[in-house]
Amino acid sequence: MKEQDLTGQTLITVNHLTKSYTRAAEKLEVLHDVSVTVQSGEFVALMGPSGSGKTTLLNIVAGLDAPDSGEVIVAGEKIATFSEDQLADWRAQNVGFIFQFYNLLPVLTALENVSLPLSLLPMSKQEREERARFALEVVGLADRHKHFPAQLSGGQEQRVAIARAIVSDPKILVADEPTGDLDRSTATDILELLRKLNQEYKKTILMVTHDPAAAEYASRRLHLDKGRVVD
Amino acid sequence: MDLTQLIIRNTLRRRLRSLLTIVGIAVALFAFTMIRTLIQAWHAGVEASAKDRLITRNATSLVFYLPLSYQEKIARVSGVERVGRANWFGGEYKEERFNFDQFAIDENWLDVYPEFKFSPEARQAFLEDRRGALIGRDVANKYQLKVGDTVQIKGTIFPGLWEFTVRGIMEGRDAKTITRILLFNWDYLNERNKTELNRESDQPGIFVIQLKSGANPAVVAKEIDQLFANSYAETLTETETAFQQSFVSMSGAIITTLNVVSGVVVLIILLVLANTMFMAVRERYREYSILKAIGFKRRQLRTLIFGEALLLVSGGLILLALFLIPIFLLPPEKILGPLNVFFPIFTLAPSTILLVLVVATVLGAVSAAIPYSDIARARVTDGLRRLG
């Protein structure tokens, strides 16, 4: 995994973003004229009550959802104009995902789960395995590479999920409540790991969390309420 | 980890369900294969027939005969190379009604049907012995008959006990040639008709016509029928294939039923497979959403889902082969028992194998198409929202 030396440059620019959903014929505006910039190497916590739009903002920045209007520029690319396939390629190369419930494939070992995103990239089997082993080393689970998810604890599963997120050396890591399903002690370990990825490997991290203690690990906190950035 | 490994792991995830699906597919494909083979066997006579050989029969019905004098007149029609005559005998051998076909034939018949192979000596011996008979290889093998043996047949259409001496054994030119047959001299039948049975003589049942090279069968057939139009015995001339087809058509209701049953079997396979694929994909809905999120495209998800369906189908086909190989290594009489009399050719045709492969593949693809379309249409964020 390369250490990225782009700290301080603008990596993500969100301009006048709006997004609404229609539920039972009722239009619900989730994001309203949101403008945010994130510098490369930042660790940003997105906070706010349920329904404030933080996960929607995260999904749009990660290329999982499209805005109704506004502009999203990531590393100089306007991702809102991409086709579905272009977005898939872009995500594979630029974004690592960490979910609350880890979401590892139960039929694959830790090593195979980690190497899964690499199967989308042009590289040899040997290179894939080397990179997956290294990612497991980074998260401290090299000795568990043959274990299946069912043989791991929740914290270990989340570490494998983090290894999967970083294995393709993406520019951005997005984490949606990464400690939401973990006990305090394990959550702290995971947050320490995210901090290490941010500080040692200069990964830009966007993390959605309800937990003020988790947000303390971020270098910046953005609060959303009713679809607006409030501070 | 590549897609192929993931397909295999997914298929083996619920081993009992996959195994039951594979067994279900194999059993249903087995039923489908046997039904198609039976239908094919029904058409064996048609397949063995020649499109450039004509049959002339009484236009009213096959049960009415034709005057012997027609043979010479037909022979003079342009485009006709040779005309033979024959009568269906329909006797019982060893008290079995349908054990093999028996025909009274003239010498020309032997030349019109070159697919029956026998030595010139056998031909000569047959023609010189009024009670001589030529028997097909199947008959010889089944009843352990050899040249010189006597065969006693009880006549049903032509009453009485008919005794023949085997003068030759006929081999088939290829696997399509049905050698469950006995031929004897037409003159012997005609003579006994005249002298013992008080039946009308000089009455062949059909004429078999070999065409000259390049002759148009339809034109020649029309010319023959016009020759006898408005006579007391009008003729109907058609290709041998059409003639055989008319017999198959008489069994139309049975064949239609078999076709419907084979269609139902296909539907069963589809339901078994579609049920498994639907459940499997539904259970993994969130996994597919995660795969989409990390960069998997539709075509890669399609490979995963269709690959799994085709892997199940392949398992079914392998199991099917294990069922079929030992069965079709047996002779037809062992497979069909007494029914073999009606289906002398009961083999697994390449066209049936191809049909089974195509049906299985198409059903595999169809069973995967619906769950795949659900996954393909779903937005990633909707899938992720289901995660909890």
HADDOCK unambig.tbl for C-alpha pairs under 7 A between the chains (distance, minus, plus):
assign (segid A and resid 64 and name CA) (segid B and resid 293 and name CA) 6.69 0.50 0.50
assign (segid A and resid 64 and name CA) (segid B and resid 380 and name CA) 6.33 0.50 0.50
assign (segid A and resid 64 and name CA) (segid B and resid 381 and name CA) 6.45 0.50 0.50
assign (segid A and resid 65 and name CA) (segid B and resid 381 and name CA) 6.75 0.50 0.50
assign (segid A and resid 85 and name CA) (segid B and resid 297 and name CA) 6.18 0.50 0.50
assign (segid A and resid 88 and name CA) (segid B and resid 295 and name CA) 4.31 0.50 0.50
assign (segid A and resid 88 and name CA) (segid B and resid 296 and name CA) 6.34 0.50 0.50
assign (segid A and resid 88 and name CA) (segid B and resid 297 and name CA) 6.13 0.50 0.50
assign (segid A and resid 89 and name CA) (segid B and resid 295 and name CA) 5.78 0.50 0.50
assign (segid A and resid 91 and name CA) (segid B and resid 294 and name CA) 6.24 0.50 0.50
assign (segid A and resid 91 and name CA) (segid B and resid 295 and name CA) 5.48 0.50 0.50
assign (segid A and resid 92 and name CA) (segid B and resid 294 and name CA) 5.51 0.50 0.50
assign (segid A and resid 92 and name CA) (segid B and resid 295 and name CA) 4.41 0.50 0.50
assign (segid A and resid 97 and name CA) (segid B and resid 294 and name CA) 6.97 0.50 0.50
assign (segid A and resid 105 and name CA) (segid B and resid 287 and name CA) 6.83 0.50 0.50
assign (segid A and resid 107 and name CA) (segid B and resid 9 and name CA) 6.13 0.50 0.50
assign (segid A and resid 107 and name CA) (segid B and resid 13 and name CA) 6.91 0.50 0.50
assign (segid A and resid 112 and name CA) (segid B and resid 1 and name CA) 5.63 0.50 0.50
assign (segid A and resid 115 and name CA) (segid B and resid 1 and name CA) 6.66 0.50 0.50
assign (segid A and resid 116 and name CA) (segid B and resid 1 and name CA) 6.28 0.50 0.50
assign (segid A and resid 117 and name CA) (segid B and resid 294 and name CA) 6.46 0.50 0.50
assign (segid A and resid 119 and name CA) (segid B and resid 1 and name CA) 6.84 0.50 0.50
assign (segid A and resid 119 and name CA) (segid B and resid 2 and name CA) 6.03 0.50 0.50
